[in-house]
């Protein structure tokens, strides 16, 4: 058993529970190695460079217990506001890290595609899971990722065979809740799109109730040669605007001439950390990631990106926007690594932050690490408040100050939302932005 300090005892106890449960023989060594790595790293502090601007002391102070199976009291009505209509490929609901068949709805999918829970796929699709699960997202320097690998219990599994185009979007809703004590839940998702296939997957993460929780979710996406994957991750505050802690990682492993499009939306949570990494390992590969953060109060949202251009003739584009009100805190760190042999790389990175309060604060750190000499790479960041001249122009046309501010903020957000190709999700997020704005309903009706 891994030896751990007193502050990590709750996680050690959780690992004992996981270790005692039956599972595939190939997975247990991976779990043990990950738990040992977490014991070495510990929960990060602001002394760690990757967590310099994000203080997770509130997570350290709470004694989280591993969520139990069942007895959660979650009903379809409680999760209905967070479910996106239009996911005709099915809605798969996971509560406290476990698949809930009763809350889920199957969709109409073409023959050959496999969609379900990782726990069930361990036996039915053992070879594919052993090949990919916990093989791509590395936990060498990431304590929370290591903890997820050690304590993962279930998650969404999607496999699209060669040449199959899935036009119906698939949705997974991850709910964390507790009736009494602080709860922690760990989900691990695997999406495998084989050669020349296509699929769209939406993840929604939400907390219910009034008890603090820690939710950890890791999604590994394998994009085969000439395949296309659209992936969306939405983190909603739910009923816990100040007590919910979310730490998530998305890793894309890309082949040749493939396309991966990702969108990350964060609209609440006490502390939300989104890590997104991509390994462009085949020539002609393209990776695009857009993001929108809109938080208020004392909430904190941290978006960390790392894209590795490992081979020539690949492209990537990062475009993240954030709106911060009251005492909200934002962090953006984007790193593009261009390896020595990755000639003809074309990579762009942009981060734009809008502060609606004098107390809001954003730290932005765009980075380029280039070891090739024939590349086109750009990066930039802007942080500011609403344009006084634009406000004056709108008010001079008879618009009230709050309405003018709302119109400018919505215009700022809409540019990011336009990148969402799944229309029902785009409309849902547009409506959510309107709800956050004074007199936003006026524009919604228009």
KOLBA-911949 format. One record per atom (N, C-alpha, C): x, y, z. Coordinates in steps of 0.2 Angstrom, whole numbers, padded with zeros to 4 digits, always signed. Atoms other than C-alpha are relative to their C-alpha. Example, Ala and Ser with C-alpha at 12.3 -4.5 7.8 and 13.67 -1.06 7.14 Angstrom:
BEGIN
+0004-0006+0000;+0062-0022+0039;+0004+0006+0000;-0004-0006-0001;+0068-0005+0036;-0004+0005+0003;
***
This chain:
BEGIN
+0004-0006+0000;+0000+0000+0000;+0004+0006+0000;-0004-0007+0000;+0006+0018-0004;+0000+0003+0007;+0000-0004-0006;+0012+0027+0011;-0001+0008-0002;+0002-0007+0001;+0004+0045+0012;+0000+0004+0006;+0000-0005-0005;+0005+0060+0023;-0007+0000+0003;+0006-0001-0003;-0009+0064+0035;-0006+0003-0004;+0005-0003+0004;-0017+0076+0023;-0003-0004-0006;+0002+0004+0005;-0019+0063+0010;-0003-0006+0002;+0003+0006-0003;-0027+0050+0021;-0006-0002-0003;+0007+0001+0003;-0044+0052+0013;+0001-0003-0007;-0001+0002+0007;-0037+0049-0004;+0003-0008+0000;-0003+0007-0001;-0027+0033+0003;-0006-0004+0001;+0005+0004-0002;-0043+0027+0010;-0005-0002-0006;+0004+0001+0006;-0052+0029-0006;+0003-0005-0005;-0003+0004+0004;-0039+0020-0015;+0000-0007+0002;+0001+0007-0003;-0040+0005-0003;-0007-0003-0003;+0007+0002+0002;-0059+0004-0008;+0001-0002-0007;+0000+0001+0007;-0055+0005-0027;+0005-0007-0001;-0005+0006+0001;-0040-0008-0025;-0004-0006+0002;+0004+0006-0002;-0052-0020-0016;-0005-0003-0005;+0005+0001+0004;-0064-0020-0030;+0003-0004-0006;-0002+0004+0005;-0063-0033-0044;+0001+0004-0007;-0001-0004+0007;-0056-0026-0061;+0005-0004-0004;-0004+0004+0005;-0046-0031-0076;+0008+0000+0003;-0007+0001-0003;-0028-0037-0071;+0005+0006-0003;-0004-0004+0003;-0020-0025-0083;-0001+0007+0003;+0002-0007-0002;-0028-0009-0075;+0003+0001+0007;-0002-0001-0007;-0022-0012-0057;+0007+0003+0001;-0007-0003+0000;-0003-0009-0060;+0000+0007-0002;+0000-0007+0002;-0008+0007-0069;-0003+0004+0006;+0003-0003-0006;-0019+0012-0054;+0006+0001+0006;-0005+0000-0006;-0005+0008-0041;+0006+0005-0002;-0005-0005+0002;+0008+0018-0051;-0002+0007+0000;+0003-0007-0001;-0003+0033-0052;-0001+0002+0007;+0001-0002-0007;-0007+0033-0034;+0007+0001+0003;-0007-0002-0002;+0012+0032-0030;+0002+0007-0002;-0002-0007+0002;+0014+0047-0041;-0003+0005+0003;+0003-0005-0004;+0001+0056-0032;+0003+0001+0006;-0003+0000-0006;+0009+0052-0016;+0006+0005+0000;-0006-0004+0001;+0025+0060-0023;-0001+0007-0001;+0002-0007+0002;+0017+0075-0030;-0003+0004+0005;+0004-0003-0005;+0004+0079-0017;-0004+0005-0004;+0005-0005+0003;-0010+0092-0020;+0004+0006-0001;-0005-0006+0002;-0001+0107-0029;-0002+0006+0004;+0000-0007-0003;+0002+0124-0021;+0002+0005-0004;-0001-0006+0005;+0005+0141-0028;+0008+0000-0001;-0007+0001+0001;+0024+0136-0027;+0001-0004-0006;-0001+0004+0007;+0021+0124-0042;-0001+0005-0005;+0000-0005+0006;+0024+0134-0058;-0007+0000-0003;+0006+0001+0003;+0008+0126-0066;-0006+0002+0004;+0005-0002-0005;-0002+0132-0051;+0001+0006+0003;-0003-0006-0003;+0006+0148-0048;-0006+0005+0002;+0005-0005+0000;-0010+0159-0050;-0007-0004+0003;+0007+0003-0002;-0023+0146-0044;+0002-0004+0007;+0000+0003-0007;-0024+0142-0025;-0005-0005+0001;+0005+0005-0001;-0032+0126-0022;+0000-0002+0008;+0000+0002-0007;-0030+0127-0003;-0007-0002+0003;+0006+0002-0002;-0049+0126-0001;-0002-0008-0001;+0000+0008+0002;-0048+0108-0009;+0004-0003+0006;-0004+0003-0005;-0034+0104+0003;-0003+0000+0007;+0003+0000-0007;-0044+0109+0019;-0006-0004+0001;+0006+0005-0001;-0059+0098+0015;+0002-0007+0000;-0001+0007+0000;-0060+0080+0019;-0005-0003-0004;+0004+0003+0005;-0068+0072+0004;-0001-0007+0001;+0001+0007+0000;-0076+0055+0004;-0002-0003-0007;+0002+0002+0007;-0077+0044-0011;-0008-0001+0000;+0007+0000+0000;-0095+0045-0017;-0003-0007-0001;+0003+0006+0000;-0106+0030-0015;-0004-0001-0006;+0004+0002+0006;-0116+0021-0028;-0007+0000+0002;+0008+0000-0001;-0135+0025-0029;-0001+0005+0006;+0002-0004-0005;-0145+0034-0016;+0001+0007+0000;-0002-0007+0001;-0141+0051-0023;-0006+0005-0001;+0006-0005+0000;-0159+0058-0025;+0000+0004-0006;+0000-0004+0007;-0155+0065-0043;-0006-0003-0004;+0006+0002+0004;-0171+0065-0053;+0001+0004-0007;+0000-0003+0007;-0174+0070-0072;-0001+0007+0001;+0002-0007+0000;-0182+0086-0067;+0006+0005+0003;-0006-0004-0003;-0166+0092-0057;+0005+0001-0005;-0006-0001+0005;-0154+0089-0071;-0003+0003-0007;+0002-0003+0006;-0166+0095-0085;+0002+0007-0002;-0003-0007+0002;-0160+0113-0085;+0007+0000-0003;-0007+0000+0002;-0142+0107-0089;+0000-0005-0006;-0001+0005+0005;-0146+0094-0102;-0002+0004-0007;+0001-0003+0006;-0145+0100-0120;-0004-0004-0005;+0004+0003+0005;-0159+0096-0132;+0003-0001-0006;-0003+0000+0007;-0154+0090-0149;+0005-0005+0000;-0005+0005+0000;-0142+0076-0144;-0003-0006-0002;+0004+0006+0002;-0151+0063-0154;+0004-0006+0000;-0003+0006-0001;-0137+0051-0152;+0000-0003+0007;+0001+0002-0007;-0142+0049-0134;+0003+0004+0005;-0003-0004-0006;-0139+0057-0117;+0001-0006+0006;-0002+0005-0004;-0129+0046-0105;+0002+0004+0007;-0001-0004-0006;-0130+0052-0087;+0004-0004+0005;-0005+0003-0005;-0116+0048-0074;-0001+0004+0007;+0001-0003-0007;-0120+0052-0055;+0006-0002+0004;-0006+0002-0005;-0105+0053-0043;+0005-0005-0003;-0005+0005+0003;-0094+0044-0056;-0003-0006-0002;+0003+0006+0002;-0106+0030-0060;-0006+0001-0005;+0005+0000+0005;-0117+0027-0075;-0007-0001+0003;+0007+0001-0002;-0136+0029-0071;-0004-0001-0006;+0004+0002+0006;-0146+0019-0084;-0007+0003+0001;+0006-0003+0000;-0162+0026-0077;-0001+0007-0002;+0000-0007+0002;-0158+0044-0080;+0002+0001-0007;-0003-0001+0007;-0150+0041-0097;-0006-0002-0005;+0005+0001+0006;-0159+0040-0114;+0004-0002-0006;-0003+0002+0006;-0153+0030-0129;-0002+0004-0006;+0002-0004+0006;-0153+0038-0146;+0000-0004-0006;+0000+0004+0006;-0153+0033-0164;+0007+0001-0003;-0007+0000+0002;-0136+0028-0169;+0001-0005-0006;-0001+0005+0006;-0129+0019-0185;+0003-0006+0003;-0003+0006-0002;-0125+0001-0183;+0007+0000+0000;-0008+0001+0000;-0107-0003-0178;+0003+0005+0005;-0002-0005-0005;-0105+0012-0166;-0001-0003+0007;+0001+0002-0007;-0102+0008-0147;+0000+0006+0004;+0001-0005-0005;-0108+0020-0134;-0003-0003+0006;+0003+0003-0006;-0110+0016-0116;+0005+0002+0006;-0005-0002-0005;-0100+0016-0100;+0006-0004+0000;-0007+0003+0000;-0082+0012-0097;+0000-0006+0004;+0000+0006-0004;-0086+0000-0083;-0003-0006-0004;+0003+0005+0003;-0097-0010-0094;+0005-0003-0006;-0005+0001+0006;-0084-0009-0109;+0006-0004+0002;-0006+0003-0003;-0070-0016-0098;+0000-0008-0002;+0001+0007+0002;-0077-0034-0102;-0001-0001-0008;+0003+0001+0007;-0086-0031-0119;+0005+0002-0005;-0005-0003+0005;-0072-0021-0127;+0007+0000+0003;-0006+0000-0004;-0057-0026-0116;+0006+0001-0004;-0006-0001+0004;-0044-0026-0130;+0001+0008-0002;-0001-0007+0002;-0048-0008-0136;+0001+0004+0007;-0001-0004-0006;-0049-0001-0118;+0008-0001+0003;-0007+0001-0002;-0032-0010-0113;+0005+0004-0004;-0005-0003+0004;-0024-0002-0128;+0000+0008+0001;+0000-0007+0000;-0030+0016-0125;-0002+0003+0007;+0001-0003-0007;-0037+0019-0107;+0006+0001+0004;-0006-0003-0005;-0025+0029-0096;+0007-0001-0004;-0006+0001+0004;-0012+0027-0110;+0003+0006-0003;-0002-0006+0004;-0012+0044-0118;+0001+0006+0005;-0001-0005-0005;-0015+0057-0104;+0005-0001+0005;-0005+0002-0005;+0001+0057-0094;-0001+0004+0007;+0001-0003-0007;+0001+0060-0075;+0007+0001+0003;-0007+0000-0003;+0020+0062-0073;+0001+0007+0005;+0000-0006-0004;+0018+0080-0067;-0006+0003+0002;+0006-0003-0001;+0000+0082-0064;-0003-0004+0006;+0002+0003-0005;-0006+0077-0047;-0007-0002+0000;+0007+0001+0000;-0025+0078-0050;-0001-0005-0006;+0001+0005+0005;-0023+0068-0066;+0002-0007+0002;-0002+0006-0003;-0013+0055-0057;-0006-0003+0005;+0005+0002-0005;-0027+0054-0043;-0006-0003-0004;+0005+0003+0004;-0040+0052-0057;+0001-0007-0002;-0001+0006+0002;-0031+0038-0064;+0000-0006+0005;+0000+0005-0006;-0029+0029-0047;-0008-0001+0002;+0007+0001-0003;-0048+0032-0042;-0005+0000-0005;+0005+0000+0005;-0057+0032-0059;-0005-0006+0001;+0005+0006-0001;-0073+0021-0058;-0004-0001-0006;+0004+0001+0006;-0083+0024-0074;+0000+0007-0004;+0000-0006+0004;-0086+0036-0088;-0003-0002-0007;+0003+0001+0007;-0092+0038-0106;+0005-0004-0005;-0004+0003+0005;-0085+0026-0119;-0003+0000-0007;+0003+0000+0007;-0087+0029-0138;+0005-0003-0004;-0004+0003+0005;-0080+0019-0152;-0003+0001-0007;+0003-0001+0007;-0083+0024-0170;+0005-0004-0005;-0005+0004+0004;-0076+0011-0182;+0002+0004-0006;-0003-0003+0006;-0067+0015-0198;-0005+0001-0005;+0005-0002+0005;-0077+0025-0211;-0007+0002+0002;+0007-0001-0003;-0092+0027-0200;-0001+0008+0002;+0001-0007-0001;-0099+0045-0200;-0007+0000+0005;+0005+0000-0004;-0110+0048-0185;-0003+0007+0000;+0002-0007+0000;-0121+0063-0188;-0004+0002+0006;+0004-0002-0006;-0131+0062-0172;+0005+0001+0006;-0004-0002-0006;-0122+0071-0157;-0002-0004+0006;+0000+0004-0006;-0119+0061-0141;+0001+0004+0006;-0001-0004-0006;-0121+0069-0124;+0001-0004+0006;-0001+0003-0007;-0114+0064-0107;-0001+0005+0005;+0001-0005-0006;-0120+0073-0091;+0003-0003+0006;-0003+0002-0006;-0109+0071-0076;-0002+0004+0006;+0003-0003-0005;-0118+0075-0060;+0004-0002+0007;-0003+0001-0006;-0109+0077-0043;-0005+0003+0006;+0005-0002-0005;-0120+0078-0027;+0002-0004+0006;-0001+0003-0006;-0120+0073-0009;-0006+0002+0005;+0006-0001-0004;-0134+0072+0004;+0003+0002+0007;-0003-0001-0006;-0122+0074+0019;+0007+0003+0000;-0007-0002-0001;-0103+0075+0019;+0003+0002-0007;-0004-0001+0007;-0091+0082+0005;+0002-0006-0003;-0001+0006+0004;-0090+0070-0009;+0005+0002-0006;-0004-0001+0005;-0077+0067-0022;-0002-0006-0005;+0002+0005+0005;-0081+0058-0039;+0005+0001-0006;-0005+0000+0005;-0069+0053-0053;-0003-0004-0006;+0002+0004+0006;-0074+0049-0071;+0005+0000-0005;-0005+0001+0005;-0063+0043-0085;-0004-0002-0007;+0003+0001+0006;-0069+0045-0103;+0004-0002-0005;-0004+0002+0006;-0063+0037-0119;-0004+0000-0006;+0003-0001+0006;-0067+0042-0136;+0005-0002-0006;-0005+0003+0006;-0059+0032-0151;-0004+0001-0006;+0003-0001+0007;-0063+0038-0169;+0005-0003-0004;-0005+0003+0005;-0055+0026-0181;+0001+0004-0006;-0002-0003+0006;-0048+0030-0198;-0007+0002-0004;+0005-0002+0005;-0060+0041-0209;-0007+0000+0003;+0007-0001-0003;-0074+0042-0196;-0001+0007+0003;+0002-0007-0003;-0083+0057-0188;-0005-0001+0005;+0005+0000-0005;-0092+0060-0172;+0000+0006+0004;+0001-0006-0005;-0098+0074-0160;-0002-0002+0007;+0002+0002-0007;-0098+0072-0141;+0000+0006+0004;+0001-0006-0005;-0104+0085-0128;+0000-0003+0007;+0000+0001-0007;-0099+0084-0110;-0003+0006+0004;+0003-0005-0004;-0109+0093-0097;+0001-0002+0007;-0001+0002-0007;-0103+0094-0079;-0003+0005+0005;+0004-0004-0004;-0114+0100-0065;+0000-0002+0007;+0000+0002-0007;-0115+0100-0046;-0007+0002+0003;+0006-0001-0003;-0131+0098-0036;+0000+0000+0007;+0000+0000-0007;-0136+0101-0018;+0004+0006+0003;-0004-0005-0004;-0127+0112-0005;+0006-0002+0003;-0006+0003-0004;-0113+0101+0001;+0006+0000-0005;-0006+0000+0004;-0095+0104-0006;+0001-0006-0004;-0002+0006+0004;-0089+0092-0019;+0007+0001-0004;-0006+0000+0004;-0073+0088-0029;-0002-0005-0006;+0001+0004+0006;-0076+0082-0047;+0006+0000-0004;-0006+0000+0004;-0062+0076-0057;-0002-0005-0007;+0002+0003+0007;-0065+0071-0076;+0006+0000-0005;-0005+0001+0006;-0052+0065-0089;-0003-0003-0006;+0002+0003+0007;-0056+0062-0107;+0006-0001-0004;-0005+0001+0004;-0044+0054-0118;-0004-0001-0007;+0003+0000+0007;-0048+0056-0137;+0005-0002-0005;-0004+0002+0005;-0040+0046-0150;-0003+0001-0007;+0003-0002+0007;-0042+0053-0168;+0004-0003-0005;-0004+0004+0005;-0037+0041-0181;+0001+0004-0007;-0002-0004+0007;-0030+0046-0199;-0007+0002-0003;+0005-0003+0004;-0042+0057-0209;-0007+0000+0004;+0006+0000-0004;-0055+0056-0194;-0001+0008+0002;+0002-0006-0003;-0065+0071-0187;-0004-0001+0006;+0003+0000-0007;-0070+0074-0169;-0002+0007+0002;+0002-0006-0003;-0080+0088-0162;-0001-0002+0007;+0001+0001-0007;-0079+0089-0143;-0001+0006+0004;+0002-0006-0004;-0088+0101-0131;+0000-0002+0007;+0000+0001-0008;-0085+0102-0112;-0003+0007+0003;+0003-0005-0003;-0097+0113-0102;+0000-0001+0007;+0000+0001-0007;-0095+0116-0084;-0005+0005+0003;+0005-0004-0003;-0110+0123-0075;+0000+0000+0007;-0001+0000-0008;-0111+0129-0057;-0006-0003+0003;+0005+0003-0003;-0128+0121-0054;-0003+0003+0006;+0003-0003-0006;-0134+0123-0037;+0005+0002+0005;-0005-0001-0004;-0117+0125-0030;+0005+0006-0002;-0005-0005+0003;-0109+0142-0036;+0006+0001+0004;-0006-0001-0004;-0097+0143-0022;+0003-0006+0004;-0002+0006-0003;-0094+0125-0016;+0002-0005-0004;-0001+0005+0004;-0091+0116-0031;+0007+0000-0003;-0007+0000+0002;-0073+0111-0036;+0001-0005-0006;+0000+0004+0006;-0070+0104-0054;+0007+0000-0003;-0007+0001+0003;-0053+0098-0061;-0001-0005-0006;+0001+0004+0006;-0054+0092-0079;+0006+0000-0005;-0005+0000+0005;-0042+0086-0092;-0003-0003-0007;+0002+0003+0007;-0045+0083-0111;+0007-0001-0004;-0006+0001+0004;-0031+0075-0121;-0002-0003-0007;+0002+0003+0007;-0032+0072-0140;+0007-0003-0002;-0006+0003+0003;-0020+0060-0148;-0002-0001-0007;+0002-0001+0006;-0020+0064-0166;+0004-0004-0006;-0003+0003+0005;-0016+0054-0182;+0001+0005-0006;-0002-0003+0006;-0012+0059-0200;-0007+0003-0003;+0006-0004+0003;-0024+0072-0209;-0006+0000+0003;+0007+0000-0004;-0037+0072-0195;-0001+0007+0002;+0003-0006-0002;-0047+0086-0188;-0003-0001+0007;+0002+0000-0007;-0050+0089-0169;-0003+0007+0001;+0003-0006-0002;-0062+0103-0164;-0002+0000+0007;+0002+0000-0007;-0064+0107-0146;-0003+0007+0002;+0002-0006-0003;-0074+0120-0136;-0001-0001+0008;+0000+0001-0008;-0073+0123-0117;-0004+0006+0002;+0004-0005-0003;-0086+0133-0108;-0001-0001+0007;+0001+0000-0007;-0086+0138-0090;-0004+0005+0002;+0005-0005-0002;-0100+0147-0082;-0001+0000+0008;+0000+0000-0008;-0097+0144-0063;+0003-0006+0003;-0004+0004-0004;-0089+0135-0049;+0005+0003+0004;-0005-0003-0005;-0079+0139-0034;+0007+0000-0003;-0006+0001+0004;-0063+0133-0043;-0001-0005-0006;+0000+0004+0005;-0063+0126-0060;+0006+0000-0004;-0007+0001+0004;-0047+0120-0069;-0002-0004-0006;+0001+0003+0006;-0048+0115-0087;+0007-0001-0003;-0007+0002+0004;-0032+0106-0094;-0002-0003-0007;+0001+0003+0007;-0032+0103-0113;+0006-0001-0003;-0006+0002+0003;-0018+0094-0121;-0001-0003-0007;+0000+0004+0006;-0015+0088-0139;+0006-0002-0003;-0006+0002+0003;-0002+0078-0147;-0001-0001-0008;+0001+0000+0007;-0001+0081-0166;+0005-0005-0003;-0005+0005+0001;+0008+0065-0171;+0000-0002-0007;+0000+0002+0007;+0003+0063-0190;+0000+0006-0004;-0001-0006+0004;+0007+0075-0204;-0007+0002-0003;+0007-0002+0002;-0008+0086-0209;-0005+0000+0005;+0005+0000-0006;-0016+0085-0192;-0002+0007+0001;+0003-0007-0002;-0027+0100-0187;-0003+0000+0007;+0003-0001-0007;-0032+0105-0169;-0002+0007+0001;+0003-0006-0001;-0044+0119-0165;-0003+0000+0007;+0003+0000-0007;-0049+0124-0147;-0002+0007+0001;+0002-0006-0001;-0060+0138-0143;-0003+0000+0008;+0003+0000-0007;-0066+0143-0125;-0003+0007+0002;+0004-0006-0003;-0078+0155-0116;-0001-0001+0007;+0001+0000-0008;-0077+0158-0097;-0004+0006+0002;+0005-0006-0002;-0091+0169-0089;-0001-0002+0008;+0001+0002-0007;-0090+0169-0070;+0000+0007+0004;+0002-0006-0005;-0094+0181-0055;+0002-0002+0007;-0001+0001-0008;-0093+0183-0036;+0007-0001+0001;-0007+0001-0001;-0077+0175-0030;+0002-0007-0003;-0001+0006+0003;-0077+0161-0042;+0007+0001-0004;-0007+0000+0004;-0060+0156-0051;+0000-0005-0005;+0000+0005+0006;-0058+0148-0068;+0007+0000-0003;-0007+0000+0002;-0041+0142-0074;+0000-0005-0006;-0001+0004+0006;-0038+0136-0092;+0007-0001-0002;-0007+0002+0002;-0022+0127-0096;+0000-0004-0006;+0000+0004+0007;-0018+0122-0114;+0008-0002-0001;-0007+0002+0003;-0003+0113-0121;-0001-0004-0006;+0000+0003+0006;-0001+0108-0139;+0007-0002-0002;-0006+0002+0002;+0013+0098-0145;+0000-0002-0008;-0001+0001+0007;+0017+0099-0164;+0006-0005-0001;-0006+0005+0000;+0028+0083-0166;+0002-0001-0007;-0002+0002+0007;+0028+0081-0185;-0001+0006-0004;+0001-0006+0005;+0028+0093-0200;-0007+0001-0002;+0006-0001+0004;+0014+0101-0209;-0007-0001+0005;+0006+0001-0004;+0001+0102-0194;-0002+0008+0002;+0003-0007-0002;-0010+0117-0189;-0003+0000+0007;+0004-0001-0007;-0017+0123-0172;-0002+0007+0001;+0003-0006-0001;-0028+0137-0167;-0003+0000+0007;+0003-0001-0006;-0032+0142-0149;-0003+0007+0001;+0004-0006+0000;-0045+0156-0146;-0004+0000+0007;+0003+0000-0006;-0050+0159-0128;-0002+0007+0002;+0002-0006-0002;-0061+0173-0121;-0003-0001+0007;+0002+0000-0007;-0066+0177-0103;-0004+0006+0002;+0004-0005-0003;-0079+0188-0094;+0000+0000+0007;-0001+0000-0007;-0075+0192-0076;-0004+0006+0004;+0004-0005-0003;-0087+0201-0064;+0002+0000+0008;-0001+0000-0007;-0086+0206-0045;+0007-0002+0002;-0007+0002-0002;-0071+0197-0037;+0003-0006-0003;-0002+0006+0004;-0069+0184-0050;+0007+0000-0002;-0007+0001+0001;-0052+0177-0054;+0001-0004-0006;-0001+0004+0006;-0046+0171-0071;+0007-0002-0001;-0006+0002+0001;-0031+0161-0076;+0000-0003-0007;-0001+0003+0007;-0025+0157-0094;+0007-0001-0001;-0007+0001+0001;-0009+0148-0098;-0001-0005-0006;+0000+0004+0006;-0007+0142-0116;+0007-0001-0003;-0007+0002+0002;+0009+0133-0122;+0000-0004-0007;-0001+0003+0006;+0013+0128-0140;+0007-0002+0000;-0007+0003+0001;+0028+0116-0142;+0001-0002-0007;-0002+0002+0007;+0035+0115-0159;+0006-0004+0000;-0006+0004+0000;+0047+0100-0160;+0005+0001-0005;-0005-0002+0004;+0063+0100-0169;-0002-0002-0007;+0002+0003+0007;+0056+0090-0184;-0006+0003-0003;+0006-0002+0002;+0040+0099-0185;+0000+0006-0004;+0000-0005+0005;+0043+0110-0200;-0006+0002-0003;+0007-0002+0004;+0029+0120-0209;-0005+0000+0005;+0005+0000-0005;+0020+0121-0192;-0004+0007-0001;+0004-0006+0000;+0006+0134-0192;-0004+0000+0006;+0004+0000-0007;+0000+0139-0174;-0001+0007+0002;+0002-0006-0002;-0010+0153-0168;-0003-0001+0007;+0003+0000-0006;-0015+0157-0150;-0002+0007+0002;+0003-0006-0002;-0026+0171-0143;-0004+0000+0006;+0004+0000-0006;-0033+0175-0126;-0002+0007+0001;+0002-0007-0001;-0044+0190-0123;-0005+0000+0006;+0003+0000-0006;-0051+0194-0106;-0004+0007+0001;+0004-0006-0002;-0065+0207-0101;-0002+0000+0007;+0001-0001-0007;-0066+0214-0084;-0006+0005+0001;+0006-0004-0001;-0083+0220-0078;+0000+0004+0007;+0000-0003-0006;-0077+0225-0061;+0007+0002+0001;-0007-0003-0001;-0062+0235-0054;+0004-0006+0005;-0003+0005-0004;-0059+0220-0042;+0001-0007-0003;-0001+0006+0004;-0059+0206-0055;+0007+0000-0002;-0007+0001+0001;-0042+0199-0059;+0002-0005-0005;-0002+0006+0005;-0034+0189-0074;+0007+0000+0000;-0007+0001+0002;-0017+0182-0076;+0000-0004-0006;+0000+0003+0007;-0013+0177-0094;+0007-0001-0002;-0006+0002+0002;+0002+0168-0100;+0001-0004-0006;-0001+0004+0006;+0004+0163-0118;+0007-0001-0001;-0007+0002+0001;+0019+0154-0123;+0001-0004-0006;-0002+0004+0006;+0028+0147-0138;+0007-0003+0002;-0007+0003-0001;+0043+0135-0137;+0001-0004-0007;-0001+0002+0007;+0049+0133-0155;+0008-0003-0001;-0006+0003+0002;+0063+0121-0160;+0001-0002-0007;+0000+0001+0008;+0060+0121-0179;+0001+0007-0003;-0001-0007+0002;+0065+0135-0190;-0004+0002-0006;+0004-0002+0006;+0052+0135-0204;-0007-0001+0002;+0007+0000-0003;+0036+0139-0195;-0003+0007+0000;+0004-0006-0001;+0022+0152-0193;-0004-0001+0006;+0003+0001-0007;+0018+0154-0175;-0002+0007+0003;+0002-0006-0003;+0009+0169-0166;-0004-0001+0006;+0004+0000-0006;+0002+0172-0149;-0001+0007+0003;+0001-0006-0003;-0005+0186-0139;-0006+0000+0005;+0005-0001-0005;-0016+0192-0125;-0002+0007+0002;+0003-0007-0002;-0027+0207-0120;-0004-0001+0006;+0004+0000-0006;-0035+0211-0104;-0002+0007+0001;+0002-0007+0000;-0046+0226-0102;-0007+0001+0002;+0007-0001-0002;-0063+0234-0098;-0004+0002-0006;+0004-0002+0006;-0077+0239-0109;+0002+0007-0003;-0003-0006+0004;-0073+0252-0122;-0005+0006+0002;+0004-0006-0002;-0079+0269-0115;-0003+0004-0007;+0002-0003+0006;-0081+0276-0133;-0006-0004-0003;+0005+0004+0002;-0092+0261-0138;-0006+0001+0005;+0006-0001-0005;-0103+0264-0122;-0003+0007-0002;+0002-0007+0001;-0104+0283-0126;-0005+0000-0007;+0004+0000+0006;-0110+0279-0144;-0007-0003+0001;+0007+0003-0001;-0124+0267-0138;-0004+0004+0004;+0004-0004-0004;-0130+0279-0125;-0002+0006-0003;+0002-0006+0004;-0130+0293-0137;-0006-0001-0005;+0006+0002+0004;-0143+0283-0147;-0006-0001+0004;+0006+0000-0004;-0154+0283-0132;+0000-0007+0004;+0000+0006-0004;-0149+0266-0124;+0002+0001+0007;-0002+0000-0007;-0148+0264-0105;+0007-0003+0001;-0007+0002-0001;-0131+0262-0098;+0000-0008+0001;-0001+0007-0001;-0134+0244-0092;-0002-0004-0006;+0001+0003+0006;-0142+0239-0108;+0006+0000-0005;-0006-0001+0005;-0127+0246-0118;+0005-0005+0002;-0006+0005-0002;-0115+0236-0107;-0002-0007-0002;+0002+0006+0001;-0125+0221-0109;+0001-0002-0008;-0001+0001+0007;-0125+0223-0128;+0007-0001-0002;-0007+0001+0001;-0106+0225-0128;+0003-0007+0002;-0003+0006-0003;-0103+0210-0117;-0003-0006-0004;+0002+0005+0004;-0114+0199-0127;+0003+0000-0007;-0003+0000+0006;-0106+0204-0143;+0007-0003+0001;-0007+0003-0002;-0089+0200-0135;+0000-0008+0001;+0000+0008-0001;-0095+0182-0130;-0003-0003-0007;+0003+0003+0005;-0105+0179-0146;+0005-0002-0005;-0005+0002+0005;-0089+0178-0157;+0003-0007+0002;-0002+0007-0002;-0083+0163-0147;-0006-0005-0001;+0006+0005+0001;-0101+0155-0147;-0001-0002-0007;+0001+0002+0007;-0101+0156-0166;+0004-0006-0002;-0004+0006+0002;-0088+0143-0166;-0003-0007+0001;+0004+0006-0002;-0100+0130-0159;-0004-0002-0006;+0003+0003+0006;-0106+0119-0173;-0006-0004+0001;+0006+0004-0002;-0119+0110-0163;-0005+0005+0002;+0004-0006-0001;-0133+0123-0164;-0004+0000+0006;+0004+0000-0006;-0144+0117-0149;+0005+0002+0006;-0004-0002-0005;-0129+0119-0138;+0002+0008+0000;-0002-0007+0001;-0124+0136-0145;-0006+0004+0002;+0006-0003-0002;-0142+0142-0142;-0001+0000+0008;+0001+0000-0008;-0142+0136-0124;+0005+0004+0003;-0005-0005-0003;-0126+0145-0120;-0001+0007-0001;+0002-0007+0002;-0132+0161-0129;-0005+0002+0005;+0005-0001-0005;-0147+0160-0117;+0003+0001+0007;-0003+0000-0007;-0136+0157-0102;+0004+0007+0001;-0003-0007+0000;-0126+0173-0107;-0005+0005+0001;+0006-0005-0001;-0142+0183-0108;-0002+0000+0007;+0002+0001-0007;-0147+0177-0091;+0005+0004+0005;-0005-0003-0004;-0131+0184-0084;+0000+0008-0001;-0001-0007+0002;-0133+0201-0092;-0006+0004+0003;+0006-0005-0002;-0144+0216-0085;-0004+0001-0007;+0004-0001+0006;-0159+0217-0097;+0001-0004-0006;-0001+0004+0005;-0153+0203-0107;-0006-0003-0004;+0006+0003+0003;-0170+0197-0111;-0003+0004-0006;+0002-0004+0005;-0173+0212-0122;+0003-0002-0007;-0003+0002+0006;-0160+0206-0134;-0002-0007-0002;+0002+0007+0002;-0166+0188-0133;-0006+0000-0004;+0006-0001+0003;-0183+0193-0139;+0001+0002-0007;-0002-0002+0007;-0175+0202-0154;+0003-0005-0004;
***
